[in-house]
Amino acid sequence: MDLVIRNAVLYDGAGGPPVEEADVGVSGGEIAAISTAAGRESGLDAPIAAGVHEVNANGLALMPGIIDVHTHYDAQITWDSGLTPSPSLGVTTALIGNCGFTIAPCTAGNRERTMANLTQVEGMSLDVLRAGINWDFKTFPEYLDAIEARGIIPNVAAFIGHSALRTHVMGEGATTRPATGAEIGMMASAVRDAMEAGAIGFATSTAPQHNGAGGVPMPSRLAEDQEFYTLAQAMASQQRGVFMITKGKHTNVAWLENLALAVNRPVSIAALLHNPTRPHGIDDELAEIEAARARGAELWGQVSCCPLTMDFTIASPYPFEDLRAWAPAMEANGEARLAVLADPSFRDAVRAELARPPEAVRLFNGEWDKLFLTTAADPAHAGFEHRPIADIAAEVNCHPLDWMLDIALAENLESGFTAELLNTDEAAVARLLTHPCAQVALSDAGAHLTFFCDAGYGLHLMGHWARDKQVMPLETAVHALTARNASIYRIPCRGYLALGYAADMLLFDPMTVGRGQRYRVHDLPGDAPRLTTDPVGVHGVWVNGAGVAGNLAIPQPGALPGKLLREFDI
């Protein structure tokens, strides 16, 4: 045996009760033997001989590695084979390309457009993307080949993304008009090529908050029904693939049910986050999904186990950018932007829109008591830090919007704010997490780098929701993070600790497991900042049998054990 982990409490991913005093043997990157104390006593299991590497778990829990189905490492993977920080947080397989925010296919003439599309929605500066992306590909199959050639630490599967595809085919027209029949045909051909090369599916977005530089809508938002259906059919032409969408008002559950039935493929729907202005909106949508499933459409709703909390500045105010009234501020630059932000008519329009019920999911809903000044650029304003803006505005007798914009203007838009936006009602979130049609997802790892970091969502599910809140047993949380995702996305031989399965494993302490506080590091290209977090209670992470993180895993410097996943079940 290459590796033997002994005396672990085994959570195999299937959702059943754990097994005490289990030993697991690994050979050739696969699980080659499992032996339990009960099995040995009954004569069903043979003891596992000594391995090249031996780990004494001393009663720690061993589970399959987390399969993170909603990440955005599409650009980062070209300069960071580790997809940091995900492997340290227990993630052994990451799905990239969600929402259609990819960088392939892309020829030299469209690189600037493709990067500009990502700056707002991915929370990454254009300078970082220019300095970091390795453009050693043009087509999507070449992109997969390049990832495989460079090597990766975790396993990766990739969606072909709608917005990059539209930009590749339509150029400047991708963000201004519907596609022609000929253009749709070219896109469909590229989707078929991607699926043949090993894409896990097709991803898109119609969400109103998804904008590129200057508030320009992401290209997929301009697509019409014929385009969506044609590309979904191209994806399904080999009877495999998952259609992933972050939905807007038009692409509601009924619309997605019809699409799922038309192509006979699973549809994964983001982002189902509890909104205080529509307290039962997500419950209703999950009920619609459940009814659609009963009619034969395989729909799944992506829910988050984390409160959506964002750090931002008014120079890059992502929580406000899905407001129509905010568009003039996104379209202006320099002094013109400052003038817009100071304009009373602009402020009145924003206030009026916030006062109306949203037509779709809206990030900020006028909850000024959940918005804080966290970093004052001017030391004279330090006394306002970490206080609700609603309280400060009441003290000075002005509207919270005016106070926020006035202090931002006084500090040259360098003031740092934090907003608690969605998913803050824990009773409501508990309902979502336990719904039979929900999949726990939405880490968004690799995106929104300056706004938030939920890459440790799996550890949060196990520590906060299973252990502390007891909303579900730990074995149910493990199942939601592993085998269930492998089943939905048709990923073979992963998600379980079973003979012949890949040795993707996470060793942790159930009594302490969780995620640490987020903090800022400067490790992006050009030393640009991002938010990150550290694991708590994680003692070992293995990818295909090789240690990649944790004090008991013995990570090997420079090792790249991950596999680019190209083969999926029907």
Buried (B, 14 or more C-beta within 10 A) or exposed (E): BBBBBBBBBBBBBBBEEBBEBBBBBBBEBBBBBBBBBEBBEEEEBEEBEEBEBEBEBEEBBBBBBBBBBBBBBBBBBBBBBBBBBBBBBBBBBBBBBBBBBBBBBBBEEBBEBBBBBBBBBBBBBEBBBEBBBEBEBBBBBBBBBBBBEBBBBBBBBBBBBBBBBBBBBBEEBBBEEEBEEEBBBBBBEBBBBBBEBBBBBBBBBBBBBBBBBEBBBBBBBBBEEEBBBBBBBBBBBEEBBBBBBBBBEEBBBEBBBBBBBEBEBBBBBBBBBBBBBBEEBBBEBBBBBBBBBEEEBBBBBBBBBBBBBBBBBBEBBBBBBBBEBBBBBBEBEEEEBBBBBEBEEBBEBBBEBBEEEBEBBBBBBBBBEBBBBBBBBEEEBEEBEEEBBBEBBBEEEEBBBBBBBBBBBBBEBBBBBBBBBBBBBBEBBBBBBBBEBBBBBBBBBBBBBBBBBBBBBBBBBBBBBBBEEEBBBBBBBBBBBBBBBBBBBBBEBBBBBBEEBBBBBBBBBBEEBBBEEBEEBEEBBEEBBBBBBBBBBBBBBBBBBBBBBBEBBBBEEEEBBBBBBBEBEE
